[in-house]
Every structure is written in structure tokens, then in C-alpha cells.
């Protein structure tokens, strides 16, 4: 699996946000990337998210 390296300043900002929101950095980052990808009108995407209890939700956006 591809694991991108984040800029150090973004990691620091994400860590501060984690402390304020009291949520794991991975969840905050996943939400941010999901919002960005879904906002792009030029691609077709399908995102599967796990909800509490194992339910899955499909989010689709087609250009």
C-alpha cells in the first residue's frame, strides 16, 4: 500500500488539531482527504467508509 510522507509542518498542525478535537490523527486526515477528493469535479470516485457497528456507506461522485 502507498504511504505518502506528509510535510513536517502539516504533521505538527494535525497533531495540535488532534489534541483540541480529541480524535485520532488518522481519522482527521481521512476526513480531510475524503472531503477534498469528493470536491474534485474532474474524477469519478467511489469511497467506502466504515460506520460504527461495521456498516458500510458508499459515497459516489461522477464527473
Residue pairs with C-beta under 8 A, 6 or more apart in sequence:
6 14
14 25
14 28
14 29
15 25
17 25
17 28
18 24
18 25
18 28
21 28
34 47
34 49
34 59
37 43
37 45
37 47
38 45
38 47
38 59
38 61
41 63
42 63
43 61
43 63
44 60
44 61
44 62
44 63
45 59
45 60
45 61
46 58
46 59
46 60
47 58
47 59
47 60
48 56
48 57
48 58
48 59
49 56
49 57
49 59
50 56
51 57
